């Protein structure tokens, strides 16, 4: 066997493998002998059928397996000879492969790029203070009270924090919005809905709650609503100012529960001090988690910025499709119409490709960090992953473990993911930390 290694780019190589007919015939004879040994033909015991009859009966199967095994063996031997660190097989080009003739096979592969790992100990990270402020604790307690609030009819004009039941009908330049809203008729006309007066959460109609202070039951009001320039549910309304006629049906006042024994019992504390301590602990834990996530992003991006390398094209393309798929699924759950994705296709693809290239680059760097620090996957790591993933996907740990045992590619992907996570945690543990000002 003769192997010629050609450089296509810094991360792409081609292996041109030449086999003489003796090597080709040896592999063909090995496959044929295996078929003869296992073949079952009428009138013959297993392994006793004449080779000519076996070849005639299984000609296609023998030819297919012969080509497959010859190509696989040639590729393995070529890798061993050239010591190529392959990340992905891009293509396999087979010439004519048949017994009694020389053969040529060209395998194009993307390889691990060579680069120098920068100093990764003491990478700078910045974290926010984790001790909750008095105001943050009070906000959470008020939110807890709001969750248990009662709403009573108010025979007075609405004020901030009240809820108003109303009907509305919109028009744009004198034309009913119902005629341009398509299947999004919620933006055109509804017979009944609730809106919070000057609330922090936007309702269906952007900013409608800011126009409701002072309205009263039985009243009517006309308001002008300016839609955001990037308003996607009804593109015809984007950046436009529409008129809405409001019919006020009811005003309700929000009555917060008292901070009494029943309230404290519902939240598993004895008194207000106990509730504050519980909220403080929960807020501190949330902030610590946010800090850890921020540090993970900071150390990986710091390393990416310090390494110059061109990530392998095939890995970037595969990751781009993964990023796009995830983005589209998330936005479809938010109600974004598929037509909008088609409209923004070019920008979406460019953004996804840029993010994918950065991800692949970071993964290559983390793999080298793991190699330098001898970070490996233990049985305990796999057990922990299986338990967490089983709980997330609502399947039994045993079923997931059996799936990974059967699917080597899936197991390899899980192991790589664990290696990356452990490598990032190692970098965070060695990072230089400064605390930002509140």
Phi, psi and omega per residue, in radians:
X1 nan 2.342 3.094
X2 -2.048 2.334 -3.098
X3 -2.142 2.253 3.049
X4 -2.005 2.114 -3.129
X5 -1.721 2.060 -3.137
X6 -1.933 2.463 3.106
X7 -1.672 2.048 3.086
X8 -1.544 -0.748 3.064
X9 -2.719 -3.074 -3.130
X10 -1.069 -0.452 -3.082
X11 -2.092 0.166 -3.128
X12 -2.322 2.275 3.121
X13 -2.241 2.736 2.999
X14 -2.155 2.360 3.098
X15 -1.842 1.976 3.077
X16 -1.726 1.916 -3.000
X17 -1.879 2.118 3.116
X18 -1.893 2.228 3.140
X19 -2.066 2.342 3.072
X20 -1.432 2.922 -3.013
X21 -1.125 -0.478 3.114
X22 -1.111 -0.743 3.107
X23 -1.146 -0.702 3.129
X24 -1.112 -0.815 -3.106
X25 -1.129 -0.642 -3.134
X26 -1.083 -0.736 3.131
X27 -1.206 -0.658 3.123
X28 -1.131 -0.752 3.129
X29 -1.112 -0.638 3.133
X30 -1.134 -0.730 3.132
X31 -1.190 -0.767 -3.141
X32 -1.069 -0.763 -3.141
X33 -1.061 -0.642 3.128
X34 -1.187 -0.699 3.095
X35 -1.144 -0.733 3.117
X36 -1.076 -0.681 -3.111
X37 -1.174 -0.601 -3.031
X38 -1.799 -0.230 -3.009
X39 -1.145 2.469 3.061
X40 -2.047 1.924 3.115
X41 -2.116 2.499 -3.129
X42 -0.964 2.309 3.101
X43 1.565 -0.060 -3.130
X44 -2.249 2.482 3.023
X45 -1.285 2.682 3.131
X46 -0.907 2.237 3.109
X47 1.522 -0.034 -3.094
X48 -1.897 -0.045 -3.139
X49 -1.249 2.489 3.100
X50 -1.043 2.481 -3.101
X51 -1.025 -0.656 -3.109
X52 -1.086 -0.683 3.128
X53 -1.196 -0.670 3.122
X54 -1.112 -0.773 3.140
X55 -1.079 -0.742 -3.129
X56 -1.148 -0.693 -3.085
X57 -1.305 -0.653 -3.038
X58 -2.060 0.591 -3.042
X59 -0.972 -0.861 -3.085
X60 -1.156 -0.790 -3.119
X61 -1.083 -0.707 3.140
X62 -1.146 -0.768 -3.137
X63 -1.086 -0.751 -3.124
X64 -1.140 -0.809 -3.114
X65 -1.191 -0.633 3.097
X66 -1.047 -0.843 3.136
X67 -1.109 -0.765 -3.112
X68 -1.079 -0.802 -3.095
X69 -1.246 -0.609 3.136
X70 -1.154 -0.785 3.138
X71 -1.119 -0.792 -3.122
X72 -1.085 -0.767 -3.131
X73 -1.170 -0.730 3.128
X74 -1.076 -0.740 3.135
X75 -1.111 -0.816 3.134
X76 -1.059 -0.790 -3.118
X77 -1.154 -0.643 3.125
X78 -1.151 -0.725 3.103
X79 -1.087 -0.733 -3.137
X80 -1.135 -0.653 -3.107
X81 -1.260 -0.737 -3.046
X82 -1.635 -0.163 3.138
X83 0.965 0.840 -3.117
X84 -1.565 2.274 3.133
X85 -1.585 1.549 -3.010
X86 -1.449 2.327 3.024
X87 -1.740 -0.556 -3.086
X88 -2.804 2.411 3.045
X89 -1.498 2.104 -3.086
X90 -1.499 -0.812 -3.126
X91 -2.779 2.740 3.057
X92 -2.269 2.100 3.128
X93 -1.957 2.045 -3.134
X94 -1.781 2.318 2.947
X95 -1.405 -2.735 3.086
X96 -1.299 2.155 3.136
X97 -2.091 1.932 3.116
X98 -2.709 2.701 -3.125
X99 -1.045 2.579 3.065
X100 1.433 0.180 -3.123
X101 -2.492 2.681 3.031
X102 -1.132 2.807 3.141
X103 -2.398 2.637 3.088
X104 -2.325 2.327 -3.108
X105 -2.300 2.295 3.087
X106 -2.022 2.111 3.123
X107 -2.009 2.123 3.095
X108 -1.747 2.256 -3.056
X109 -2.323 2.639 2.939
X110 -1.680 2.329 -3.030
X111 -2.006 2.828 3.110
X112 -1.176 2.156 -3.118
X113 -1.202 2.606 3.092
X114 -1.594 2.288 3.095
X115 -2.745 2.784 3.121
X116 -1.613 2.227 3.133
X117 -1.308 2.142 3.133
X118 -1.283 3.038 3.085
X119 -1.125 2.104 -3.062
X120 -1.956 0.095 3.066
X121 -1.668 2.283 3.129
X122 1.466 0.462 3.080
X123 -1.118 2.442 -3.067
X124 -1.310 2.319 3.025
X125 -2.353 2.653 3.114
X126 -2.180 2.308 -3.135
X127 -2.133 2.739 3.100
X128 -1.576 2.718 3.074
X129 -1.025 2.486 -3.096
X130 -1.763 -0.244 -3.114
X131 -1.319 2.097 -3.112
X132 -1.136 2.553 3.083
X133 -1.495 2.885 3.090
X134 -1.007 -0.776 -3.109
X135 -1.093 -0.689 3.134
X136 -1.132 -0.709 3.118
X137 -1.139 -0.761 3.123
X138 -1.101 -0.677 3.131
X139 -1.080 -0.721 -3.141
X140 -1.163 -0.742 3.129
X141 -1.095 -0.706 3.090
X142 -1.119 -0.648 3.111
X143 -1.141 -0.696 3.092
X144 -1.094 -0.696 3.091
X145 -1.145 -0.687 -3.123
X146 -1.101 -0.603 3.135
X147 -1.089 -0.536 -3.137
X148 -1.794 0.323 -3.066
X149 -1.209 2.655 3.026
X150 -1.882 2.623 -3.117
X151 -2.117 2.075 -3.088
X152 -2.040 2.491 3.122
X153 -0.986 2.408 3.141
X154 -2.087 2.099 3.117
X155 -1.595 1.099 -3.129
X156 -2.780 2.932 3.070
X157 -1.090 2.559 -3.107
X158 -1.215 2.547 3.055
X159 -2.368 3.008 -3.044
X160 -0.904 2.312 3.131
X161 1.679 -0.314 3.084
X162 -1.274 2.880 3.016
X163 -2.027 2.373 -3.085
X164 -2.049 2.255 3.017
X165 -1.637 2.267 -3.050
X166 -2.657 2.885 2.951
X167 -1.998 2.634 3.072
X168 -2.515 2.732 3.065
X169 -2.516 2.258 -3.041
X170 -1.922 2.715 3.067
X171 -2.479 2.676 3.128
X172 -2.238 1.981 -3.084
X173 0.952 0.710 3.093
X174 1.443 -0.086 -3.129
X175 -1.789 2.288 -3.140
X176 -0.988 2.338 3.127
X177 -1.134 -0.420 3.118
X178 -0.974 -0.475 -3.091
X179 -1.412 -0.273 -3.110
X180 -2.064 -0.106 -3.041
X181 -1.474 -0.187 -3.134
X182 1.047 -2.242 -3.135
X183 -1.495 0.089 3.123
X184 -1.742 0.973 -3.044
X185 -1.211 -0.225 3.066
X186 -1.066 -0.428 3.139
X187 -1.537 -0.028 -3.101
X188 -1.877 -0.906 -3.003
X189 -2.799 2.295 3.010
X190 -2.394 2.533 -3.141
X191 -1.426 -0.319 -3.084
X192 -2.896 2.277 3.047
X193 -2.769 2.912 3.124
X194 -2.004 2.453 3.084
X195 -2.347 2.434 3.052
X196 -1.459 2.371 3.135
X197 -1.291 2.061 3.136
X198 0.923 0.696 -3.134
X199 -1.373 2.846 -3.141
X200 -1.414 -0.390 -3.134
X201 -1.677 2.240 3.118
X202 -1.219 2.457 3.013
X203 -1.527 -2.785 3.139
X204 -1.111 -0.839 -3.136
X205 -1.582 2.035 -3.056
X206 -1.000 2.182 3.051
X207 1.370 0.101 -3.098
X208 -1.092 -0.675 -3.113
X209 -1.045 -0.436 -3.120
X210 -1.299 -0.154 -3.116
X211 -1.803 0.104 -2.958
X212 -1.774 -0.155 3.095
X213 -1.088 2.245 3.099
X214 1.665 -0.178 3.096
X215 -1.306 2.709 -3.126
X216 -2.350 2.781 3.139
X217 -0.937 2.307 3.137
X218 1.525 -0.099 -3.105
X219 -1.470 2.868 3.071
X220 -2.230 2.607 -3.116
X221 -2.694 2.523 3.049
X222 -1.948 2.262 -3.112
X223 -2.249 2.656 3.081
X224 -1.797 2.212 -3.117
X225 -2.053 2.144 3.074
X226 -1.730 2.093 -3.115
X227 -1.440 2.585 3.115
X228 -1.041 2.660 -3.123
X229 -1.121 -0.437 -3.127
X230 -1.836 0.451 -3.097
X231 -1.150 2.015 -2.989
X232 -1.678 -0.532 -3.092
X233 -0.983 -0.743 3.066
X234 -2.264 1.576 -3.061
X235 -0.933 -0.510 -3.132
X236 -1.145 -0.310 3.135
X237 -1.643 -0.181 -3.056
X238 -1.021 2.171 3.107
X239 1.298 0.043 -3.095
X240 -1.737 2.745 3.050
X241 -1.860 2.092 -3.104
X242 -1.946 2.700 3.100
X243 -1.786 2.335 3.122
X244 -2.169 2.256 3.045
X245 -1.635 2.154 -3.078
X246 -1.866 2.431 3.047
X247 -2.093 1.897 -3.037
X248 -1.442 2.130 -3.048
X249 -1.810 -0.527 -3.100
X250 -2.906 2.622 3.037
X251 -2.147 2.286 3.115
X252 -2.179 2.398 3.132
X253 -1.661 2.387 3.132
X254 -1.499 2.104 3.125
X255 -1.856 1.963 -3.119
X256 -1.369 2.510 3.095
X257 -1.166 2.598 3.102
X258 -1.235 2.642 3.037
X259 -1.443 1.374 -3.077
X260 -2.144 -3.015 -3.056
X261 -1.033 -0.673 -3.127
X262 -1.142 -0.724 -3.141
X263 -1.119 -0.785 -3.126
X264 -1.135 -0.681 3.139
X265 -1.113 -0.681 3.136
X266 -1.105 -0.419 -3.137
X267 -1.898 0.281 2.985
X268 1.085 0.670 3.034
X269 -2.313 2.929 -3.095
X270 -1.617 -0.540 -3.055
X271 -2.760 -3.052 -3.087
X272 -1.122 -0.673 3.109
X273 -1.090 -0.673 3.107
X274 -1.145 -0.688 3.118
X275 -1.134 -0.750 3.124
X276 -1.097 -0.698 3.129
X277 -1.128 -0.702 3.118
X278 -1.110 -0.805 3.138
X279 -1.121 -0.738 3.136
X280 -1.043 -0.774 -3.130
X281 -1.114 -0.742 -3.131
X282 -1.149 -0.764 3.126
X283 -1.110 -0.709 -3.136
X284 -1.105 -0.725 3.126
X285 -1.119 -0.730 3.107
X286 -1.063 -0.757 -3.125
X287 -1.170 -0.662 3.101
X288 -1.113 -0.685 3.112
X289 -1.164 -0.728 3.109
X290 -1.112 -0.703 3.105
X291 -1.077 -0.752 -3.122
X292 -1.122 -0.733 3.110
X293 -1.118 -0.704 3.123
X294 -1.127 -0.719 3.124
X295 -1.117 -0.673 3.103
X296 -1.039 -0.795 3.114
X297 -1.127 -0.703 -3.074
X298 -1.160 -0.765 -3.090
X299 -1.236 -0.675 -3.131
X300 -1.196 -0.705 3.140
X301 -1.230 -0.604 3.092
X302 -1.076 -0.724 3.098
X303 -1.169 -0.739 -3.139
X304 -1.051 -0.665 -3.134
X305 -1.217 -0.378 -3.082
X306 -1.667 -0.066 -3.101
X307 -2.051 2.246 3.045
X308 -1.726 1.965 3.059
X309 -2.743 2.633 3.087
X310 -1.736 1.959 -3.109
X311 -1.153 2.532 -3.124
X312 -0.958 2.350 -3.018
X313 -1.034 -0.790 -3.055
X314 -1.147 -0.619 3.113
X315 -1.200 -0.674 3.116
X316 -1.140 -0.722 -3.140
X317 -1.104 -0.764 3.128
X318 -1.126 -0.733 -3.137
X319 -1.193 -0.590 3.097
X320 -1.048 -0.770 3.128
X321 -1.113 -0.636 3.114
X322 -1.153 -0.757 3.128
X323 -1.104 -0.793 3.135
X324 -1.064 -0.789 -3.118
X325 -1.071 -0.763 3.131
X326 -1.121 -0.755 -3.130
X327 -1.096 -0.806 -3.095
X328 -1.155 -0.739 3.132
X329 -1.074 -0.759 -3.135
X330 -1.114 -0.754 -3.089
X331 -1.315 -0.500 3.045
X332 -1.171 -0.605 3.074
X333 -1.146 -0.450 3.116
X334 -1.502 -0.020 3.075
X335 1.672 0.175 3.114
X336 -1.279 2.291 -3.087
X337 -1.238 2.488 3.114
X338 -0.986 -0.535 -3.130
X339 -1.074 -0.539 -3.123
X340 -1.177 -0.622 3.109
X341 -1.124 -0.713 3.134
X342 -1.117 -0.692 -3.140
X343 -1.113 -0.683 -3.088
X344 -1.738 0.376 -2.974
X345 -0.987 -0.786 -3.080
X346 -1.114 -0.819 -3.133
X347 -1.142 -0.700 3.134
X348 -1.072 -0.788 -3.088
X349 -1.147 -0.738 -3.131
X350 -1.114 -0.729 3.106
X351 -1.147 -0.729 3.139
X352 -1.148 -0.677 -3.124
X353 -1.177 -0.675 3.117
X354 -1.124 -0.781 3.115
X355 -1.121 -0.693 -3.126
X356 -1.142 -0.739 3.131
X357 -1.069 -0.683 3.119
X358 -1.178 -0.711 3.120
X359 -1.070 -0.837 -3.119
X360 -1.085 -0.736 3.114
X361 -1.030 -0.809 3.137
X362 -1.100 -0.700 3.135
X363 -1.102 -0.696 3.120
X364 -1.127 -0.706 3.129
X365 -1.169 -0.765 -3.137
X366 -1.100 -0.638 3.105
X367 -1.075 -0.656 3.135
X368 -1.268 -0.628 3.054
X369 -1.074 -0.785 -3.135
X370 -1.063 -0.699 3.113
X371 -1.144 -0.741 -3.124
X372 -1.149 -0.637 -3.091
X373 -1.677 0.054 -3.136
X374 0.970 0.750 3.099
X375 -1.429 2.178 -3.081
X376 -2.274 2.951 3.117
X377 -1.669 2.132 3.117
X378 -1.686 2.929 3.067
X379 -1.058 -0.628 3.124
X380 -1.128 -0.654 3.096
X381 -1.082 -0.790 -3.137
X382 -1.149 -0.712 3.119
X383 -1.069 -0.756 3.136
X384 -1.113 -0.749 3.105
X385 -1.053 -0.804 -3.099
X386 -1.075 -0.736 -3.136
X387 -1.136 -0.781 -3.124
X388 -1.152 -0.787 -3.102
X389 -1.199 -0.624 3.106
X390 -1.124 -0.710 3.107
X391 -1.168 -0.690 -3.126
X392 -1.183 -0.751 -3.080
X393 -1.603 0.004 3.097
X394 0.998 0.834 3.014
X395 -2.274 2.898 -3.069
X396 -1.311 2.510 3.092
X397 -1.005 -0.653 -3.134
X398 -1.099 -0.719 -3.137
X399 -1.120 -0.733 3.135
X400 -1.159 -0.724 3.138
X401 -1.094 -0.702 3.130
X402 -1.161 -0.669 3.111
X403 -1.083 -0.779 -3.135
X404 -1.171 -0.579 3.131
X405 -1.164 -0.542 -3.116
X406 -1.517 -0.562 -3.057
X407 -1.812 1.721 -3.055
X408 -1.175 -0.605 3.119
X409 -1.143 -0.739 3.114
X410 -1.117 -0.731 3.127
X411 -1.107 -0.742 3.130
X412 -1.093 -0.691 3.118
X413 -1.114 -0.727 3.104
X414 -1.115 -0.784 -3.142
X415 -1.066 -0.721 3.100
X416 -1.100 -0.736 3.133
X417 -1.070 -0.738 3.126
X418 -1.137 -0.745 3.109
X419 -1.022 -0.793 3.136
X420 -1.066 -0.809 -3.133
X421 -1.056 -0.791 -3.122
X422 -1.165 -0.611 3.120
X423 -1.166 -0.735 3.118
X424 -1.137 -0.755 3.111
X425 -1.068 -0.640 3.082
X426 -1.097 -0.781 3.136
X427 -1.078 -0.713 3.120
X428 -1.118 -0.697 -3.116
X429 -1.138 -0.420 -3.128
X430 -1.786 0.068 -3.034
X431 -1.335 2.753 3.018
X432 -1.576 2.231 -3.001
X433 -1.994 2.260 2.968
X434 -2.141 2.595 -3.119
X435 -1.791 2.250 3.132
X436 -1.271 2.761 3.091
X437 -1.312 2.481 3.124
X438 -1.027 nan nan
